[in-house]
Amino acid sequence: GILLGSWTDDLPPCQQCGVGTAPNCVYGPDGKSSQSHPNEDCHFLFSTECCFLYGVFNGYDGSHVANFVSQCLSAELLLGQLNPSHFDADVRRILTQAFDVVEKSYFETIDDALAEKANLQSQLPELPAQFQKITERLKALEQEVSGGATAIVALILNNKLYIANVGTNRALLCKCTTDRQNQVIQIGRAHTTDNEDELTRLAQLGLDPTRLRQTALIAGQSSLRRIGDYKVKFNYTDIDVLSVAKSKPIVAEPEIHGGQSLDGVTGFLLLMSDGLIKALEAAHSPEQANQDIVAMVAAELAQQSSLEAVAHSVVERVKRLHHDAYASGRQRSPHCSRHEDMTLLIRTINYPLSDGSLTPTQGGRIYPVSVPYSNSQSTSKTSVTLSLVMPSQGTLTNGTSTASTLEGGTPTPGQSPTATLQSTNTQTQSSSSSSGDGSLFHRRGSQAAQPDETGRVPPYVDFTQFYRLWGAEHNEGQGGLGPQ
């Protein structure tokens, strides 16, 4: 691995990119947190004369597979394999081939250890005197050969974006337009038993989709595509739910999307490790995760002049939200007793960074985006366009599509009086509001209210001033509205 690592040191890291990370964490009964294992995530970011390459890798049962993959994959893609004359089909072929070569190379590195392991296991019954010595050696070998990784890789070639995904990490593309609309696209979907395309793939190998749907974890992991992990690759017949498969069911083949042209695009690309997504989903809700992370990134981009600082702040914010949800003892608390390693890679696309002097409220440039993420099976891309309806000076207005009232015409608590997002996508059932400075997301997780029996959330913001203004606007006297 050392030789491989050294040549990449000469490649310039990409300047339009920032990465934030945080190690895994378990909260004790006393509220103190501790790390349960060494960090297993890793990432790369390269810019060459011909292309840009980014990757986030989530290792498990050790970090060696993730490290190996990140080193080898760059060698399989950046030593002249890619060039600007390539069409989409060529790029997809090269990406797929690279993952295949990398996994084969990884298994070659553990070949001898696997052979020794099989040999020792067959000797165990014959050498009872050596039992302890052999079992100790077997334990050491198992540690050496076990483990795997999932990966999300983004390639920009000829100003076209390609995403290659193996597993449960996530890529989001946020496009900003001049008329204050934002579009967030999740590119691809996690390879889990919730993914109908994956269940179809496995059903073709003779596996039972109904059984798979009820199986959240296979050999300890939720991902149906993995790199490494010899147990599910070579010994899958020993795993009950996979045993009847006609051929290898858990594969390292990437699902590839693209190329998608970035001509005229302003915005940013996010690569998120599985641990970051799960922490955010546990603290808030799975439906909110995409819109939350995009709004946090947008709010930080308006304040920070360095992408590294932006990525770091967002990861810290997710960490804090997760901790506060645990500490609150409320509805989401049981889901938040621990989180895995978190990595966020941000790549801006023609996006102006703050010079650090404007706060987001003064800048008037950033509008956090709200995208209800629909987990519909029909498409691998979930894309919602939302426009921001800003009120005219001195009056309070509500966007028609999101105005909702309780008895007596009280504006719904939680709707921001300063800005309402109006969904321009009719298929979306929900839309939410967000003020221009991202303050919605500064709210501490511990104060996030949970719905009561009626499904309503108690007001957690003091709306007295709002009701007073609203009442004055509608000539209804002083504070004649709202909870008294």
C-alpha positions in Angstrom: 0.0 0.0 0.0 2.9 2.4 0.7 4.1 2.5 -3.0 0.6 3.2 -4.1 0.0 5.9 -1.6 3.2 7.8 -2.5 2.4 8.5 -6.2 -0.8 10.2 -5.3 1.1 12.6 -3.0 2.3 14.4 -6.2 -1.3 15.1 -7.4 -2.6 18.5 -6.4 -5.6 18.3 -4.0 -8.6 20.1 -5.3 -9.0 23.7 -4.1 -12.8 23.9 -4.8 -13.4 21.3 -2.1 -13.7 21.1 1.6 -14.0 18.0 3.9 -15.3 17.8 7.5 -15.1 14.7 9.6 -16.0 13.5 13.1 -15.2 10.2 14.8 -17.9 7.7 16.0 -19.3 8.2 19.4 -21.3 6.4 22.1 -23.0 8.3 24.9 -22.8 6.7 28.3 -25.6 6.7 30.9 -23.9 9.8 32.5 -24.1 11.6 29.1 -20.4 11.5 28.5 -19.3 10.4 25.1 -16.6 8.0 24.1 -15.2 6.6 20.8 -16.0 2.9 20.4 -13.4 2.1 17.7 -10.7 3.9 15.6 -12.1 6.0 12.7 -12.9 3.9 9.6 -14.0 6.5 7.1 -11.6 7.9 4.6 -11.8 10.2 1.5 -9.9 11.6 -1.4 -10.0 14.8 -3.6 -7.9 15.2 -6.7 -7.7 17.6 -9.5 -5.7 16.7 -12.6 -5.3 18.5 -16.0 -8.1 16.3 -17.3 -10.6 15.8 -14.5 -11.6 16.1 -10.9 -12.1 13.0 -8.7 -13.7 12.8 -5.2 -14.5 9.9 -3.0 -15.9 9.1 0.4 -15.3 5.6 1.8 -17.0 4.1 4.8 -15.1 1.1 6.3 -16.4 -1.4 8.7 -14.7 -4.0 11.0 -11.5 -2.0 10.6 -10.3 0.7 8.2 -7.9 -1.3 6.1 -10.4 -2.0 3.2 -11.5 1.6 3.0 -7.8 2.8 3.0 -6.9 0.2 0.4 -9.8 1.2 -1.9 -9.1 4.9 -1.7 -5.5 4.4 -2.6 -6.0 1.9 -5.4 -9.0 3.5 -7.0 -7.2 6.7 -7.6 -4.4 4.7 -9.3 -7.0 2.9 -11.5 -8.6 6.2 -12.6 -5.9 8.9 -12.7 -3.0 7.2 -14.5 -4.2 8.1 -17.9 -7.2 5.8 -18.0 -9.6 8.8 -18.4 -9.3 11.4 -21.1 -11.6 14.2 -22.6 -12.3 12.2 -25.7 -14.3 9.7 -23.8 -18.1 9.4 -24.1 -20.5 8.5 -21.3 -20.4 4.8 -22.1 -16.6 4.8 -22.0 -16.5 6.6 -18.6 -19.1 4.2 -17.1 -17.0 1.2 -18.4 -13.8 2.6 -16.9 -15.4 3.3 -13.6 -17.0 -0.1 -13.3 -13.7 -1.8 -14.3 -11.7 0.2 -11.7 -13.9 -1.0 -8.9 -13.6 -4.6 -10.1 -9.8 -4.4 -10.4 -9.5 -2.8 -6.9 -11.6 -5.5 -5.2 -9.6 -8.3 -7.0 -6.4 -6.6 -5.9 -7.6 -6.4 -2.3 -8.5 -10.1 -2.2 -5.0 -10.9 -3.5 -3.5 -9.1 -0.5 -5.4 -11.4 1.9 -5.1 -14.6 -0.2 -2.3 -16.1 1.9 -4.0 -15.2 5.2 -7.2 -16.9 4.0 -5.3 -20.0 2.9 -3.5 -20.2 6.3 -6.8 -19.7 8.1 -8.5 -22.6 6.2 -5.5 -24.8 6.8 -5.4 -24.1 10.6 -9.2 -24.7 10.9 -8.8 -28.2 9.3 -5.9 -29.0 11.8 -7.8 -28.0 14.9 -9.4 -31.4 15.5 -6.2 -33.2 14.8 -4.0 -31.2 17.2 -5.9 -30.8 20.5 -2.6 -30.0 22.3 -2.1 -26.9 20.1 -5.7 -25.8 20.5 -5.0 -22.5 22.3 -2.1 -21.5 20.1 -4.1 -22.2 16.9 -7.2 -20.4 18.1 -5.1 -17.3 19.0 -3.5 -17.4 15.5 -7.0 -17.8 13.9 -8.2 -14.8 15.9 -5.3 -12.7 14.6 -5.9 -13.9 11.0 -9.6 -13.2 11.2 -8.9 -9.6 12.2 -6.5 -9.3 9.2 -9.0 -10.6 6.6 -12.3 -9.4 7.9 -14.0 -6.1 7.1 -15.2 -4.2 4.0 -16.1 -0.8 2.7 -18.8 1.1 0.9 -17.9 3.9 -1.5 -19.4 7.0 -3.2 -17.2 8.5 -6.0 -17.8 11.6 -8.0 -15.9 12.3 -11.3 -16.1 15.6 -13.2 -14.8 15.1 -16.8 -15.5 17.6 -19.6 -17.6 19.5 -17.1 -19.9 16.5 -16.8 -20.7 14.9 -13.4 -20.6 11.1 -13.0 -21.5 9.4 -9.7 -20.4 5.8 -8.9 -22.1 4.3 -5.8 -21.4 1.1 -4.0 -23.5 0.9 -0.8 -25.1 3.4 1.5 -23.3 6.7 1.2 -25.0 9.6 -0.6 -24.5 12.2 -3.3 -26.6 15.4 -3.4 -26.4 18.0 -6.1 -27.8 21.4 -5.2 -28.4 23.8 -8.2 -29.2 27.4 -7.5 -30.9 29.6 -10.1 -31.1 33.4 -10.5 -34.8 33.6 -9.6 -34.1 32.2 -6.1 -35.2 28.7 -6.9 -33.2 25.8 -5.7 -33.2 22.3 -6.9 -31.8 19.4 -4.9 -31.2 16.1 -6.6 -30.2 13.0 -4.7 -28.2 11.0 -7.2 -28.9 7.3 -6.8 -30.3 5.4 -3.9 -28.8 3.3 -1.1 -28.2 -0.3 -1.8 -30.3 -1.7 1.0 -33.3 -4.1 1.2 -35.6 -1.0 0.9 -34.3 -0.6 -2.7 -36.7 -2.3 -5.1 -34.1 -2.4 -7.9 -31.7 -4.3 -5.6 -34.4 -6.7 -4.6 -35.1 -7.4 -8.3 -31.4 -8.0 -8.9 -31.3 -10.5 -6.0 -34.6 -12.2 -7.0 -33.0 -12.9 -10.4 -30.3 -14.9 -8.5 -33.1 -17.0 -6.9 -33.4 -15.2 -3.5 -36.7 -14.5 -1.9 -37.5 -10.7 -1.9 -40.1 -11.0 0.9 -37.5 -12.6 3.2 -34.9 -10.0 2.2 -37.4 -7.1 2.9 -37.6 -8.4 6.5 -33.8 -8.6 6.9 -32.3 -5.3 7.8 -28.7 -6.6 8.3 -26.8 -9.2 6.4 -23.6 -10.3 8.1 -23.8 -7.2 10.3 -24.3 -4.6 7.5 -27.3 -3.1 5.8 -25.6 -2.6 2.4 -26.2 -5.1 -0.4 -23.2 -3.9 -2.3 -19.7 -3.9 -0.6 -16.1 -3.9 -1.5 -14.1 -6.7 0.3 -15.9 -8.6 3.1 -14.7 -12.1 2.2 -17.5 -13.7 4.3 -20.3 -12.5 2.0 -18.2 -12.9 -1.1 -16.8 -16.4 -0.7 -18.9 -17.9 2.1 -22.3 -16.6 1.2 -23.8 -20.1 1.1 -23.3 -20.2 4.9 -25.5 -17.1 5.3 -29.1 -18.3 5.6 -30.8 -15.5 3.7 -28.2 -15.7 0.8 -27.5 -19.4 0.8 -29.6 -20.4 -2.3 -28.2 -17.6 -4.6 -27.0 -18.9 -8.0 -24.0 -16.6 -8.0 -22.4 -13.9 -5.7 -25.3 -11.8 -4.4 -23.4 -9.1 -2.6 -21.3 -7.3 -5.2 -18.8 -4.5 -5.5 -20.1 -3.3 -8.9 -20.9 0.4 -8.7 -24.3 1.8 -9.8 -23.3 4.7 -12.1 -25.3 7.9 -12.9 -24.2 10.4 -15.5 -22.7 12.2 -17.2 -24.8 15.1 -16.1 -23.7 18.4 -17.7 -22.6 21.1 -15.2 -22.6 23.8 -17.9 -24.2 27.0 -16.5 -24.8 25.3 -13.1 -24.2 27.2 -9.9 -24.4 25.3 -6.7 -22.6 22.6 -4.8 -22.1 18.8 -4.7 -22.2 17.0 -1.4 -20.8 13.5 -0.7 -22.0 12.2 2.7 -20.8 9.1 4.5 -23.4 6.6 5.8 -22.6 7.7 9.4 -23.4 11.3 8.7 -26.7 10.5 7.0 -27.8 8.1 9.8 -26.9 10.6 12.6 -29.0 13.3 10.9 -31.9 11.0 10.2 -31.9 9.8 13.8 -31.8 13.3 15.2 -34.5 14.8 12.9 -36.2 12.4 10.5 -35.3 10.6 7.3 -37.6 12.8 5.2 -35.8 15.9 6.4 -32.2 14.9 6.1 -31.5 16.1 2.5 -33.1 19.5 3.0 -31.5 19.9 6.4 -27.9 19.3 5.3 -28.3 21.5 2.2 -29.7 24.4 4.3 -26.8 24.0 6.8 -24.3 24.1 4.0 -25.9 27.1 2.4 -26.0 29.0 5.8 -22.3 28.2 6.5 -21.2 29.1 2.9 -22.8 32.6 3.5 -20.6 33.1 6.6 -17.3 31.3 6.0 -14.6 32.1 3.6 -13.0 28.6 3.6 -14.7 25.4 2.4 -12.8 23.4 4.9 -14.3 25.5 7.7 -17.8 25.2 6.1 -17.6 21.4 6.0 -16.2 21.2 9.5 -18.9 23.5 10.9 -21.7 21.5 9.3 -20.4 18.2 10.6 -20.1 19.8 14.1 -23.6 21.0 13.8 -24.9 17.5 13.0 -22.9 16.1 15.9 -24.5 18.7 18.2 -28.1 18.0 16.9 -27.6 14.3 17.4 -26.2 14.8 20.9 -29.0 17.2 21.8 -31.7 14.8 20.5 -30.2 12.1 22.8 -29.9 14.4 25.8 -33.5 15.7 25.4 -34.9 12.3 26.5 -37.7 12.9 24.0 -39.2 10.8 21.2 -36.0 10.6 19.1 -33.7 10.1 22.0 -33.6 6.2 21.9 -32.4 6.4 18.3 -29.5 8.7 19.2 -27.5 6.7 21.8 -24.5 6.4 19.3 -23.4 7.4 15.9 -20.8 6.2 13.4 -17.9 8.1 11.8 -19.1 11.1 9.8 -17.6 12.5 6.6 -18.9 15.4 4.5 -17.2 16.4 1.3 -18.4 19.7 -0.3 -17.4 20.7 -3.9 -18.7 24.1 -5.0 -19.7 24.6 -8.6 -19.2 28.3 -9.7 -20.4 29.2 -6.3 -19.2 32.4 -4.7 -17.7 32.0 -1.2 -18.4 34.6 1.4 -15.6 37.1 2.1 -16.5 36.5 5.8 -17.7 40.1 6.3 -21.4 39.5 5.5 -23.7 37.7 7.9 -26.3 35.6 6.0 -29.1 38.1 6.9 -27.2 41.1 5.5 -26.0 39.2 2.4 -29.4 38.4 1.2 -27.7 35.9 -1.1 -28.3 32.5 0.5 -31.7 30.9 0.7 -31.7 27.6 2.5 -33.5 25.1 0.5 -36.2 22.8 1.6 -36.7 19.6 -0.3 -39.1 16.9 1.0 -37.3 13.7 0.0 -39.7 11.2 -1.4 -38.5 7.6 -1.2 -40.5 6.7 -4.2 -39.3 3.5 -5.9 -40.1 4.9 -9.4 -37.0 6.9 -9.9 -33.4 6.9 -8.6 -33.4 10.7 -8.8 -35.5 12.7 -6.4 -35.6 16.2 -7.6 -37.9 19.0 -6.2 -37.7 22.6 -7.2 -38.7 25.2 -4.7 -39.2 28.9 -5.0 -38.8 31.3 -2.2 -41.6 33.8 -1.8 -40.2 36.8 0.0 -42.7 39.2 1.6 -42.9 42.8 0.5 -41.5 45.3 3.0 -43.8 46.0 6.0 -46.4 43.3 5.2 -46.6 39.7 6.1 -47.5 37.3 3.4 -47.9 33.6 3.1 -47.2 31.6 0.0 -50.5 30.2 -1.2 -49.4 26.6 -1.4 -48.2 26.4 2.2 -50.6 28.7 4.0 -52.4 26.5 6.6 -54.6 27.7 9.4 -55.8 26.3 12.6 -59.2 27.3 14.2 -59.8 31.0 14.3 -57.3 31.8 11.5 -54.2 31.6 13.6 -51.1 31.3 11.5 -49.5 27.9 12.1 -46.7 28.0 14.7 -43.4 27.0 13.0 -44.3 28.8 9.8 -41.8 31.6 9.4 -43.4 35.0 8.9 -40.5 36.3 6.9 -40.3 33.7 4.1 -42.4 30.8 3.0 -41.1 28.2 0.5 -43.6 27.5 -2.2 -43.3 24.2 -3.9 -43.4 24.2 -7.6 -43.5 20.5 -7.7 -47.1 19.3 -7.5 -46.3 15.7 -6.6 -44.8 16.8 -3.3 -47.2 16.6 -0.4 -45.2 18.7 2.0 -43.3 21.8 1.9 -41.8 23.8 4.7 -40.7 27.2 5.5 -37.3 28.6 6.2 -36.1 32.1 6.9 -33.3 33.5 4.8 -30.5 33.1 7.3 -31.0 29.5 8.0 -32.0 30.4 11.6 -34.5 27.5 11.4 -31.5 25.2 11.7 -29.8 27.0 14.5 -32.5 25.7 16.8 -31.0 23.3 19.3 -32.1 19.7 18.7 -33.1 19.3 22.4 -35.7 22.0 21.9 -37.2 20.4 18.8 -40.8 19.8 19.7 -42.4 16.4 19.1 -46.0 16.0 18.0 -48.6 15.2 20.7 -51.5 12.7 20.4 -53.3 14.9 17.9 -50.2 15.1 15.7 -49.7 18.8 16.5 -46.4 20.3 17.6 -46.7 22.7 20.6 -45.4 26.2 19.7 -41.7 26.5 20.6 -41.2 30.0 19.3 -42.6 33.1 21.0 -45.0 34.5 18.4 -46.4 37.3 20.6 -44.8 40.0 18.4 -45.9 38.2 15.3 -49.5 38.1 16.5 -49.4 41.7 17.5 -48.2 42.8 14.0 -50.7 40.4 12.4 -53.5 41.8 14.4 -52.5 45.4 13.7 -52.3 44.6 10.0 -55.8 43.2 10.1 -57.2 45.8 12.5 -57.9 43.3 15.2 -56.6 45.2 18.2 -53.7 44.3 20.4 -52.7 40.7 20.5 -56.2 39.5 19.8 -54.9 36.3 18.2 -52.9 33.2 19.1 -52.5 31.4 22.4 -52.9 33.9 25.3 
